Amino acid sequence: MFVDVDLAVRAEKEEAEFMAACSRATGLRYDVPAFQVPIAGGVATYAGPDSPFNKVVGVGFAGTPSTAELNALEERYAEHDAPTSFEIATLAAPEVFEALTERGYLLVSFENVLLRRLEATNDEPSIVSIDVRRAEGELDVWLNLAVESALHPDTAGVRQHDTFPRESLEAAEMAGADAGARLYVASIGGEPAGAGGFRMAGEFAQLTGAGTAPAFRRRGVQKELVRTRLRDAREAGCEYAIVTTQPGSTSQANMHHFGFGLGYARAVLARAG
């Protein structure tokens, strides 16, 4: 599907709100000095050492951050010995990229934002050997699957530019749950095999991450997790589904199988704290 600037603005707004909610949830659950700072239409978030939520998102659709704003933001991250990094949509104003590169920020990676409408159904039959269910009462099972799969990431396509320790991944997954994600567990023959989630955010169903335990990969677990979440999102009244993947990854291939297309990319720019 074609994604124009207006739709990208709405999608990036929801991404920024989710990052802020996850940062806030981490601070409350683990008593860390988290912060959420609005900046140029986006938000800068911090959620403790080595957190995946230490970044700036959503910037570039409501003006360019001023020199004073960037100085203050970099000082805020430096107070926590954290680097400052931005994830900026390729549909954002080019002036934002210019302002950051002039300050010494470097392009370190890309990620793809995939979207699809939810009015259409996928009539492909489910894989009967795989059971997908809401993770009610199985939070520990879900968390272990999510973290284990993240610790053994997809090696196809462009690799992730950063890695995180187990403790940070556990905190991040719990933050997503605290921020309102619906959680799912997939199993094969009664054995837990995969985990996933999605968050309803207005017109969007944000697929908040999914993973398969290494021993169960290449058996269709992710496809069943996607199929179930799309069905539930459609029934909940969401208009679009949205997900972020690494370029050229197996995850991206799975999403294309279910009708997702590339909406836009995000450039990841980083500077040492």
Contacts in CASP RR format, 6 or more apart in sequence:
PFRMAT RR
TARGET T0000
AUTHOR 0000-0000-0000
METHOD contacts of the structure
MODEL  1
MFVDVDLAVRAEKEEAEFMAACSRATGLRYDVPAFQVPIAGGVATYAGPD
SPFNKVVGVGFAGTPSTAELNALEERYAEHDAPTSFEIATLAAPEVFEAL
TERGYLLVSFENVLLRRLEATNDEPSIVSIDVRRAEGELDVWLNLAVESA
LHPDTAGVRQHDTFPRESLEAAEMAGADAGARLYVASIGGEPAGAGGFRM
AGEFAQLTGAGTAPAFRRRGVQKELVRTRLRDAREAGCEYAIVTTQPGST
SQANMHHFGFGLGYARAVLARAG
1 115 0 8 1.000
1 116 0 8 1.000
1 117 0 8 1.000
1 261 0 8 1.000
1 263 0 8 1.000
3 11 0 8 1.000
3 91 0 8 1.000
3 115 0 8 1.000
3 263 0 8 1.000
3 264 0 8 1.000
5 61 0 8 1.000
5 91 0 8 1.000
7 115 0 8 1.000
8 61 0 8 1.000
8 89 0 8 1.000
8 91 0 8 1.000
8 263 0 8 1.000
8 264 0 8 1.000
9 61 0 8 1.000
10 203 0 8 1.000
10 204 0 8 1.000
11 113 0 8 1.000
11 115 0 8 1.000
11 204 0 8 1.000
11 240 0 8 1.000
11 242 0 8 1.000
12 42 0 8 1.000
12 57 0 8 1.000
12 58 0 8 1.000
12 61 0 8 1.000
12 89 0 8 1.000
13 41 0 8 1.000
13 42 0 8 1.000
13 58 0 8 1.000
14 201 0 8 1.000
14 202 0 8 1.000
14 204 0 8 1.000
14 206 0 8 1.000
14 242 0 8 1.000
15 57 0 8 1.000
15 58 0 8 1.000
15 206 0 8 1.000
16 41 0 8 1.000
16 42 0 8 1.000
16 43 0 8 1.000
16 57 0 8 1.000
16 58 0 8 1.000
17 43 0 8 1.000
17 201 0 8 1.000
18 176 0 8 1.000
18 179 0 8 1.000
18 199 0 8 1.000
18 201 0 8 1.000
18 206 0 8 1.000
18 208 0 8 1.000
19 43 0 8 1.000
19 45 0 8 1.000
19 53 0 8 1.000
19 55 0 8 1.000
19 57 0 8 1.000
20 36 0 8 1.000
20 43 0 8 1.000
20 45 0 8 1.000
21 175 0 8 1.000
21 176 0 8 1.000
21 178 0 8 1.000
21 179 0 8 1.000
21 180 0 8 1.000
22 45 0 8 1.000
22 47 0 8 1.000
22 53 0 8 1.000
22 172 0 8 1.000
22 175 0 8 1.000
22 176 0 8 1.000
22 178 0 8 1.000
22 179 0 8 1.000
23 34 0 8 1.000
23 35 0 8 1.000
23 36 0 8 1.000
23 45 0 8 1.000
23 46 0 8 1.000
23 47 0 8 1.000
23 51 0 8 1.000
23 53 0 8 1.000
23 175 0 8 1.000
24 34 0 8 1.000
24 36 0 8 1.000
24 179 0 8 1.000
25 174 0 8 1.000
25 175 0 8 1.000
25 176 0 8 1.000
25 178 0 8 1.000
25 179 0 8 1.000
26 32 0 8 1.000
26 34 0 8 1.000
26 47 0 8 1.000
26 48 0 8 1.000
26 51 0 8 1.000
26 53 0 8 1.000
26 171 0 8 1.000
26 172 0 8 1.000
26 174 0 8 1.000
26 175 0 8 1.000
27 33 0 8 1.000
27 34 0 8 1.000
27 47 0 8 1.000
27 48 0 8 1.000
28 178 0 8 1.000
29 171 0 8 1.000
29 174 0 8 1.000
29 175 0 8 1.000
29 178 0 8 1.000
30 48 0 8 1.000
30 171 0 8 1.000
32 47 0 8 1.000
32 48 0 8 1.000
33 46 0 8 1.000
33 48 0 8 1.000
33 80 0 8 1.000
34 45 0 8 1.000
34 46 0 8 1.000
34 47 0 8 1.000
34 48 0 8 1.000
35 44 0 8 1.000
35 45 0 8 1.000
35 46 0 8 1.000
35 76 0 8 1.000
36 43 0 8 1.000
36 44 0 8 1.000
36 45 0 8 1.000
37 43 0 8 1.000
37 44 0 8 1.000
37 45 0 8 1.000
37 73 0 8 1.000
37 76 0 8 1.000
39 56 0 8 1.000
39 59 0 8 1.000
39 65 0 8 1.000
39 69 0 8 1.000
39 73 0 8 1.000
40 59 0 8 1.000
40 60 0 8 1.000
40 62 0 8 1.000
40 63 0 8 1.000
40 64 0 8 1.000
40 65 0 8 1.000
40 69 0 8 1.000
40 96 0 8 1.000
41 58 0 8 1.000
41 59 0 8 1.000
41 60 0 8 1.000
41 61 0 8 1.000
41 62 0 8 1.000
41 63 0 8 1.000
42 56 0 8 1.000
42 57 0 8 1.000
42 58 0 8 1.000
42 59 0 8 1.000
42 60 0 8 1.000
42 62 0 8 1.000
43 56 0 8 1.000
43 57 0 8 1.000
43 58 0 8 1.000
44 55 0 8 1.000
44 56 0 8 1.000
44 73 0 8 1.000
44 76 0 8 1.000
44 77 0 8 1.000
45 53 0 8 1.000
45 54 0 8 1.000
45 55 0 8 1.000
45 56 0 8 1.000
45 57 0 8 1.000
46 53 0 8 1.000
46 54 0 8 1.000
46 76 0 8 1.000
46 77 0 8 1.000
46 80 0 8 1.000
46 82 0 8 1.000
47 53 0 8 1.000
47 54 0 8 1.000
47 171 0 8 1.000
47 172 0 8 1.000
47 175 0 8 1.000
48 54 0 8 1.000
48 80 0 8 1.000
48 82 0 8 1.000
49 80 0 8 1.000
49 81 0 8 1.000
49 82 0 8 1.000
49 168 0 8 1.000
50 164 0 8 1.000
50 165 0 8 1.000
50 167 0 8 1.000
50 168 0 8 1.000
51 164 0 8 1.000
51 168 0 8 1.000
51 171 0 8 1.000
51 172 0 8 1.000
52 162 0 8 1.000
52 164 0 8 1.000
52 168 0 8 1.000
52 169 0 8 1.000
52 172 0 8 1.000
53 172 0 8 1.000
53 175 0 8 1.000
54 77 0 8 1.000
54 82 0 8 1.000
54 83 0 8 1.000
54 85 0 8 1.000
55 85 0 8 1.000
55 86 0 8 1.000
55 87 0 8 1.000
56 73 0 8 1.000
56 84 0 8 1.000
56 85 0 8 1.000
56 86 0 8 1.000
56 87 0 8 1.000
57 86 0 8 1.000
57 87 0 8 1.000
58 87 0 8 1.000
58 88 0 8 1.000
58 89 0 8 1.000
58 92 0 8 1.000
59 65 0 8 1.000
59 86 0 8 1.000
59 88 0 8 1.000
59 92 0 8 1.000
59 96 0 8 1.000
60 88 0 8 1.000
60 89 0 8 1.000
60 92 0 8 1.000
60 93 0 8 1.000
60 96 0 8 1.000
61 89 0 8 1.000
61 92 0 8 1.000
61 93 0 8 1.000
63 93 0 8 1.000
63 95 0 8 1.000
63 96 0 8 1.000
64 93 0 8 1.000
64 95 0 8 1.000
64 96 0 8 1.000
64 99 0 8 1.000
65 73 0 8 1.000
65 96 0 8 1.000
65 99 0 8 1.000
70 99 0 8 1.000
70 103 0 8 1.000
73 84 0 8 1.000
74 84 0 8 1.000
74 271 0 8 1.000
74 273 0 8 1.000
77 83 0 8 1.000
77 84 0 8 1.000
77 273 0 8 1.000
78 84 0 8 1.000
78 273 0 8 1.000
81 273 0 8 1.000
82 273 0 8 1.000
83 270 0 8 1.000
83 271 0 8 1.000
83 272 0 8 1.000
83 273 0 8 1.000
84 270 0 8 1.000
84 271 0 8 1.000
84 273 0 8 1.000
85 108 0 8 1.000
85 268 0 8 1.000
85 269 0 8 1.000
85 270 0 8 1.000
85 271 0 8 1.000
86 100 0 8 1.000
86 105 0 8 1.000
86 268 0 8 1.000
86 269 0 8 1.000
86 270 0 8 1.000
87 111 0 8 1.000
87 266 0 8 1.000
87 267 0 8 1.000
87 268 0 8 1.000
88 96 0 8 1.000
88 97 0 8 1.000
88 100 0 8 1.000
88 266 0 8 1.000
88 267 0 8 1.000
88 269 0 8 1.000
89 113 0 8 1.000
89 264 0 8 1.000
89 265 0 8 1.000
89 266 0 8 1.000
90 264 0 8 1.000
90 265 0 8 1.000
90 266 0 8 1.000
90 267 0 8 1.000
91 264 0 8 1.000
97 267 0 8 1.000
97 269 0 8 1.000
100 269 0 8 1.000
100 271 0 8 1.000
101 269 0 8 1.000
103 271 0 8 1.000
104 271 0 8 1.000
105 269 0 8 1.000
105 270 0 8 1.000
105 271 0 8 1.000
106 269 0 8 1.000
106 270 0 8 1.000
106 271 0 8 1.000
107 267 0 8 1.000
107 268 0 8 1.000
107 269 0 8 1.000
108 161 0 8 1.000
108 268 0 8 1.000
108 269 0 8 1.000
108 270 0 8 1.000
109 158 0 8 1.000
109 160 0 8 1.000
109 161 0 8 1.000
109 267 0 8 1.000
109 268 0 8 1.000
110 158 0 8 1.000
110 247 0 8 1.000
110 265 0 8 1.000
110 266 0 8 1.000
110 267 0 8 1.000
110 268 0 8 1.000
111 244 0 8 1.000
111 245 0 8 1.000
111 246 0 8 1.000
111 247 0 8 1.000
111 265 0 8 1.000
111 266 0 8 1.000
111 268 0 8 1.000
112 244 0 8 1.000
112 245 0 8 1.000
112 246 0 8 1.000
112 247 0 8 1.000
112 248 0 8 1.000
112 252 0 8 1.000
112 262 0 8 1.000
112 263 0 8 1.000
112 265 0 8 1.000
112 266 0 8 1.000
113 242 0 8 1.000
113 243 0 8 1.000
113 244 0 8 1.000
113 262 0 8 1.000
113 263 0 8 1.000
113 264 0 8 1.000
113 265 0 8 1.000
113 266 0 8 1.000
114 242 0 8 1.000
114 243 0 8 1.000
114 244 0 8 1.000
114 245 0 8 1.000
114 252 0 8 1.000
114 255 0 8 1.000
114 256 0 8 1.000
114 260 0 8 1.000
114 261 0 8 1.000
114 262 0 8 1.000
114 263 0 8 1.000
115 240 0 8 1.000
115 241 0 8 1.000
115 242 0 8 1.000
115 260 0 8 1.000
115 261 0 8 1.000
115 263 0 8 1.000
116 240 0 8 1.000
116 241 0 8 1.000
116 258 0 8 1.000
116 259 0 8 1.000
116 260 0 8 1.000
116 261 0 8 1.000
117 239 0 8 1.000
117 240 0 8 1.000
118 205 0 8 1.000
118 230 0 8 1.000
118 233 0 8 1.000
118 234 0 8 1.000
118 237 0 8 1.000
118 238 0 8 1.000
118 239 0 8 1.000
118 240 0 8 1.000
118 241 0 8 1.000
119 234 0 8 1.000
119 239 0 8 1.000
121 234 0 8 1.000
122 227 0 8 1.000
122 230 0 8 1.000
122 258 0 8 1.000
122 259 0 8 1.000
124 227 0 8 1.000
126 224 0 8 1.000
126 227 0 8 1.000
127 220 0 8 1.000
127 223 0 8 1.000
127 224 0 8 1.000
129 188 0 8 1.000
129 189 0 8 1.000
130 186 0 8 1.000
130 187 0 8 1.000
130 188 0 8 1.000
130 193 0 8 1.000
130 219 0 8 1.000
130 220 0 8 1.000
130 221 0 8 1.000
130 224 0 8 1.000
131 186 0 8 1.000
131 187 0 8 1.000
131 188 0 8 1.000
131 189 0 8 1.000
131 190 0 8 1.000
132 184 0 8 1.000
132 185 0 8 1.000
132 186 0 8 1.000
132 224 0 8 1.000
132 225 0 8 1.000
132 227 0 8 1.000
132 228 0 8 1.000
133 184 0 8 1.000
133 185 0 8 1.000
133 187 0 8 1.000
134 182 0 8 1.000
134 183 0 8 1.000
134 184 0 8 1.000
134 185 0 8 1.000
135 141 0 8 1.000
135 142 0 8 1.000
135 183 0 8 1.000
135 184 0 8 1.000
135 185 0 8 1.000
135 195 0 8 1.000
138 185 0 8 1.000
139 177 0 8 1.000
139 183 0 8 1.000
141 185 0 8 1.000
141 192 0 8 1.000
141 195 0 8 1.000
142 183 0 8 1.000
142 184 0 8 1.000
142 185 0 8 1.000
142 195 0 8 1.000
142 196 0 8 1.000
143 170 0 8 1.000
143 173 0 8 1.000
143 174 0 8 1.000
143 195 0 8 1.000
144 192 0 8 1.000
145 185 0 8 1.000
145 192 0 8 1.000
145 193 0 8 1.000
145 194 0 8 1.000
145 195 0 8 1.000
145 211 0 8 1.000
145 213 0 8 1.000
146 169 0 8 1.000
146 173 0 8 1.000
146 195 0 8 1.000
146 196 0 8 1.000
146 209 0 8 1.000
146 211 0 8 1.000
147 166 0 8 1.000
147 169 0 8 1.000
147 170 0 8 1.000
147 173 0 8 1.000
148 213 0 8 1.000
148 214 0 8 1.000
149 194 0 8 1.000
149 195 0 8 1.000
149 210 0 8 1.000
149 211 0 8 1.000
149 212 0 8 1.000
149 213 0 8 1.000
149 214 0 8 1.000
150 164 0 8 1.000
150 169 0 8 1.000
150 173 0 8 1.000
150 211 0 8 1.000
151 166 0 8 1.000
151 169 0 8 1.000
152 214 0 8 1.000
153 159 0 8 1.000
153 160 0 8 1.000
154 246 0 8 1.000
154 249 0 8 1.000
154 250 0 8 1.000
154 251 0 8 1.000
156 248 0 8 1.000
156 249 0 8 1.000
156 250 0 8 1.000
156 253 0 8 1.000
157 246 0 8 1.000
157 247 0 8 1.000
157 248 0 8 1.000
157 249 0 8 1.000
158 246 0 8 1.000
158 247 0 8 1.000
158 248 0 8 1.000
158 249 0 8 1.000
159 246 0 8 1.000
160 246 0 8 1.000
161 268 0 8 1.000
161 270 0 8 1.000
164 172 0 8 1.000
176 199 0 8 1.000
176 208 0 8 1.000
177 183 0 8 1.000
179 199 0 8 1.000
180 199 0 8 1.000
181 197 0 8 1.000
181 198 0 8 1.000
181 199 0 8 1.000
181 206 0 8 1.000
181 208 0 8 1.000
182 197 0 8 1.000
182 198 0 8 1.000
182 199 0 8 1.000
182 200 0 8 1.000
182 229 0 8 1.000
182 232 0 8 1.000
183 195 0 8 1.000
183 196 0 8 1.000
183 197 0 8 1.000
184 195 0 8 1.000
184 196 0 8 1.000
184 197 0 8 1.000
184 225 0 8 1.000
184 228 0 8 1.000
184 229 0 8 1.000
185 192 0 8 1.000
185 194 0 8 1.000
185 195 0 8 1.000
185 196 0 8 1.000
186 192 0 8 1.000
186 193 0 8 1.000
186 194 0 8 1.000
186 195 0 8 1.000
186 196 0 8 1.000
186 212 0 8 1.000
186 221 0 8 1.000
186 224 0 8 1.000
186 225 0 8 1.000
187 193 0 8 1.000
187 194 0 8 1.000
188 216 0 8 1.000
188 219 0 8 1.000
188 221 0 8 1.000
191 216 0 8 1.000
192 213 0 8 1.000
193 212 0 8 1.000
193 213 0 8 1.000
193 215 0 8 1.000
193 216 0 8 1.000
193 219 0 8 1.000
193 221 0 8 1.000
194 210 0 8 1.000
194 211 0 8 1.000
194 212 0 8 1.000
194 213 0 8 1.000
194 216 0 8 1.000
194 221 0 8 1.000
194 225 0 8 1.000
195 210 0 8 1.000
195 211 0 8 1.000
195 225 0 8 1.000
196 207 0 8 1.000
196 208 0 8 1.000
196 209 0 8 1.000
196 210 0 8 1.000
196 211 0 8 1.000
196 225 0 8 1.000
196 229 0 8 1.000
197 207 0 8 1.000
197 208 0 8 1.000
197 209 0 8 1.000
197 210 0 8 1.000
197 225 0 8 1.000
197 229 0 8 1.000
198 205 0 8 1.000
198 206 0 8 1.000
198 207 0 8 1.000
198 208 0 8 1.000
198 229 0 8 1.000
198 232 0 8 1.000
198 233 0 8 1.000
198 241 0 8 1.000
199 205 0 8 1.000
199 206 0 8 1.000
199 208 0 8 1.000
200 206 0 8 1.000
200 233 0 8 1.000
200 236 0 8 1.000
200 238 0 8 1.000
202 238 0 8 1.000
203 238 0 8 1.000
203 239 0 8 1.000
203 240 0 8 1.000
204 238 0 8 1.000
204 239 0 8 1.000
204 240 0 8 1.000
204 241 0 8 1.000
204 242 0 8 1.000
205 229 0 8 1.000
205 230 0 8 1.000
205 233 0 8 1.000
205 236 0 8 1.000
205 238 0 8 1.000
205 240 0 8 1.000
205 241 0 8 1.000
205 242 0 8 1.000
206 242 0 8 1.000
206 243 0 8 1.000
207 226 0 8 1.000
207 229 0 8 1.000
207 241 0 8 1.000
207 242 0 8 1.000
207 243 0 8 1.000
209 243 0 8 1.000
210 222 0 8 1.000
210 225 0 8 1.000
210 226 0 8 1.000
210 251 0 8 1.000
211 221 0 8 1.000
211 222 0 8 1.000
211 225 0 8 1.000
212 221 0 8 1.000
212 222 0 8 1.000
222 250 0 8 1.000
222 251 0 8 1.000
222 254 0 8 1.000
223 254 0 8 1.000
223 257 0 8 1.000
223 258 0 8 1.000
226 254 0 8 1.000
226 255 0 8 1.000
226 258 0 8 1.000
227 258 0 8 1.000
229 241 0 8 1.000
230 241 0 8 1.000
230 258 0 8 1.000
233 241 0 8 1.000
241 260 0 8 1.000
243 251 0 8 1.000
243 255 0 8 1.000
243 260 0 8 1.000
244 266 0 8 1.000
245 251 0 8 1.000
245 252 0 8 1.000
245 255 0 8 1.000
246 252 0 8 1.000
247 265 0 8 1.000
255 261 0 8 1.000
END
